[in-house]
Amino acid sequence: MKIDVDLSHITALIIDDSRYARSYIKTALQSFGISTILEASDGPLGLELLGSHAIQLIVTDHDMSPMNGIDFTRYVRSGDMVKCVDVAIIMMSGEAAKEVVFEARNAGVSEFLVKPVSADSLFRRVRAALLNPKAFVQSPAYAGPDRRALSRPPPGVAERRMAPPLPKPAPLATLITAGTAPASAPATGASGPVLRPAAAERTGRRKFTPGQVIFHEGEHGLEAYVVESGKVGIFKTVDSQRVILGRIGINGVFGEMALIDDEPRMASAMALEDTTCLVLPIGALKAQIGKTPDLVILVLETLLHDIRKMGRELGQVRGALERKRASG
């Protein structure tokens, strides 16, 4: 997948009642170069955000409660609650039935995607919606992007339009020319490397030298790791003192918690010897989490909360023991 459009100025809104689905879509949009991304857990909250922010792109789920994606789109297109009636709306659905697609189309969506959604398919829809927007139609029976793929009706079908085709609107995104890059798409950030599309869902290997810090406590997690050779130490800093919580050997997994619960890293990781790790990007992990039943995710969240609490307490206890040994 090649990112050939500058989306750095776009503000996007993700609406989905699954926190993990929102996280996955957000990661994908960030990898496309979109830096300003808002989130809503349901349609009413999405409408509130539309009323208070200038948003150019909406990615919404189809099956939500109390307002599903179809009703949300109709509210937006009606103009009764928000003024940005012509905003680009991409709808995702686990149903691929023709009736569902037609219903979404007639509600006024710009693009439609069937789950599971890949980063590549999402980018194609985002690109089409922003680089080649369709003329916006407003009539008593329909408000939304022009549903015709062609300016003329199919052969044998009578022309129903009462006026000439509407002119195409100006694109909301621009192509990236050779030698240029988006204004706000840095390769790294304060919390670590920004995911690029080619690496968003692909595993790889990385080597670390003794004493090299793999990630720091408090960072935002973008990758998990599996130790293939060597050894990794997990530590916290307590009262300016490094306190070892544990050591990870061959086939051990670390760094996965921050990817699952979207919380900052609870501890730091450092190679204790020459170490090779299999790197698991957040996109690949989120794709699998999205298939997990909600009840299992709820149990997992509870366990991770308890593990984080125990990690903090263990760090404090071991820090106190180290200070006592040093003073005794």
N, C-alpha and C positions, 0 to 999 in steps of 0.2 A: 504494500500500500504506500503510495507516494502522496505526501501532503503538498498540494500545489496551490492552495489558497491561503490568504492571510486572514485568520479569524481572531487575531489578537484583540480587536476592538469590540468583539461580539459579547453581549451579556446573555447567558443561557439560563433557562429555568427547567429543572427536572422535577416531575411530579410522579411519585410512585409511593404506594403504601408499604413497600419493602425497603428497609434501610440499606440492605445489602445490594439490591438492584440499583438504588440511587448511587451508592458508592461506586459500583462497577461503571455505570454510565458516566459519572463524574470523572473517573479516571480516564475513560476513553476520550471525553471531550477535552480534558486537559492535554492529552497527548496530541490532539488536533491543533492545539495552540490557543484554545479558549481559556482565558485566565479568570474571568468573572462568571461564577456559576452559583446560582441560588437553588435551594431545595425546598420542596413542599411534600408533605406526607399525604395530602388529599387535595381534591379540586377546590374547595372553598378557600383553603390557605393559599393555593396557587393564584386564585383570583385576587386575593388581598395583595400578594406580591406584585402582580401585574398592575395594580392600581397605584403602587408606590415606587416602582422601578421602571426604567426604560429597558425593555427586554426585546431582543430581536429573534430569539429562538426558544421554542418550548419542546421538550421531549417528555411526553406523557404516556402513562400506562393506560390500557383499555379497561381492565377489570379492577375497579377501585370502589371503595365505599367511604362516605355516603353518596358521593357524586362520581360516576364513572367517567372515563375519558370522552365518551361521546357527548354526554351532557355538558361536560366542561367546555368542549370545543364549541358547542352550540351557544353557550352563554357568551364566550369570547366573541364569536362571529356576529351575534345579535347586536353588540355594542351597548347593551343596557347597563352592564356593570363595569366595563373597561372601555377605554378609548382606542386601544391598539388592536382594532378588529382584524387588521391584515397581517398580524404577526405570524411567522412561519411556525407551524405545528406539526411535529413528527409523532405519530402514534405507534406504540408497540403493543402487540397482542399475542397471547399464547394460542389464540384461535385463528386458523387460516381459512375458515369457511368463506365462500363467496359472499354470503349475506352479511358477514361481519365487515368485510372489506368495503362493500357497497355502502353500508350504514356509516362507516367512518368517512368515506368519500363524500357522501351526501351531507354529513355534518359540517364538512369544510376543512378536513385535515389537508396539509400540504403533501405529506409523504406517509407511507404505512410500512411497518416492519413486523415480520412474524418472528416470535421468539423461538429458540434462543438467538439473541442478537450478538453478532460478532462486531469487533471494532471496525472491520473493513466495510461491512454492510451499513453500519451506522454512519460512517464517514461519507459514503456515497450519497445517502439521503440528505445529510447535512449540507454537503456540497451542492446538490441539486437545488435544495430549498433556498440557499443563500446566494449562490452564484447565478442561477437561472430561475428567478422567481416567476411564477405565473401571474398573469393579469388577475386582479381581484374583481370578482363579480358580486354585485349587490342587487338583488331583486326581491319581490315579495315572497318568492318561494325558496330562494337560496342565497346565502352569503358565504363566500369563500373563494379559494383559487379556482381559476377556470378549469372545469373538469374535462374540457375537450383536449385531446392530444393533437388534433388537427384543427385548422381554422375553418375548414369546411365540413359539412355533415358527411357521413359515409354514403356511398352510392346507393340510390334507391330510397334514401331517407330525406324527407322534406325539411327545408330550412326552418327552424323555429325561432331563430334570433330576430328581434325587432330592430336591432341596431348593428353597425359594423363591429368587428372584434375590438376589444379594448387594447390599448397599447401595452407592451410589456413594461413593467416597472424597472427601475434601475437596480442592479445587483447590490446586495448587502455585503458582499465579500469581493475581493480582488485577487486575481491570479498572482502568484509569486513568480517574478521573472528571474532569469538566471543571474546568480551573483547577489541576490537580495534575500533577506530573511525577514520574518515578521518582527515588528518593533518590540513586542513583549513576549518573546518565546525563548527565554534564556535556557542554556543547556543545564545549568545547575541553579539551585536555590538555597535559601538558608537552611532548609530542612533536608537537603540532599538532592540527588539528580532528578530532573524532571523526566518522566517517561516519554520516550519517543515511540511512534506507532510501530516501528519494526520490532521494538523490544517489549511492547505492552503485554503480549501474551506468549512470549517465547522464553524458554528456559535457557540457561547457559552455565558456564563454569568460570570461577574466579579463584585466583591464587592470592594468598596472604602470607606475609613474612612475620616472623616472631615479633610480638609487640605491636603489630599493626592493628589499629582500632577499626573494626568492621562497621559498627554504627554506634552512635552515642545515645545515652539515656535522654529522653525528652524529645527526640526527633520524631518526625512523622514517618511511619513505615511504608516503604514501597516494595520491599523484597523480603522473602524468607529464605532460609539457607538449610542445606543438608550437608553435613560433613562427610566428604569422601575419603579424605586422608588428613592426618594431623589432629589438632586439639584446639578447642576454643574455650576461653574463660568468659563467664557472665559475671559482671560486677556492677555494683552501685557505688555512688559517691556519697558518703555519710560524714558530715562535718569535715569536709575537705579531705576525707580519707577514703581510699579505694578499698571496698569490701567485696571479696569474692563470694558470689552466691552459689556457683556451681561450675562444673566443667563438662563440655560436650565433646564426646568422642566420635569415632567413625559410625556413620548412619544416624547420628543424632540430628534432630531438627531444632532450629532456634530462629527467633525473629518473626514467628508466625502470628503471635498474639496481636500485635499492632495492626496486622492486615485484616484480622477477623473482626475485632471490635472497634477499629478506627480510633483507638486511643494512642497517645504518644508512647514511645518505647519506654518500658518500665525499668530497663537496665541497659548497660552498655555491653558490647561484645568485642573481644580482642583475641587475635590469634596467639596461642601460647607457644606454637612451633610452626614450622612450615606447613601450611594448611591449604587444601583445595576444597572448595565448596560448590555444590550444585545450587544455582541461584533460581529461585521461583518468583517471578514477577507478580505483582498484585493482580494484574489482569487475568492471569491463568488461574490464580486461586479464587478470585471472585466469581469466575465463570462456573467453577465447581460448587461454590457456596450457594450460588443462585438456584441450584437444583436440589438443595437440601430442604426438607420439610421445616416449616416454621417452628414446630414443637422442638425439634432437635436443635435448631438455632437458639431458641430460648434457653434450653438446658446448657448449651455451650457458653452463651453469654454469662450465665450465672456462675459457671465454673471459672471462667476467665476473670470475673470480678473477684472471686475468692482467691484465685492464684495471685492476682496483683496485690491484694491486701496482705496475703502471707509473705509476698516478696518484700513489701515495704517493712513489715515487722521483722522479717529475718535479717534484712540489712541493718536495722537499728540494733538488734540484739548482737549481731556479729561485730558491729562497729563498737558497741560498748565493751565487748570482750577484748577486742584488739587494744582499746585504750587502757583497759585494766591490766592487760599483760605488759603493755609498754611502761605503765607507771609502777608495776610491781617488780 
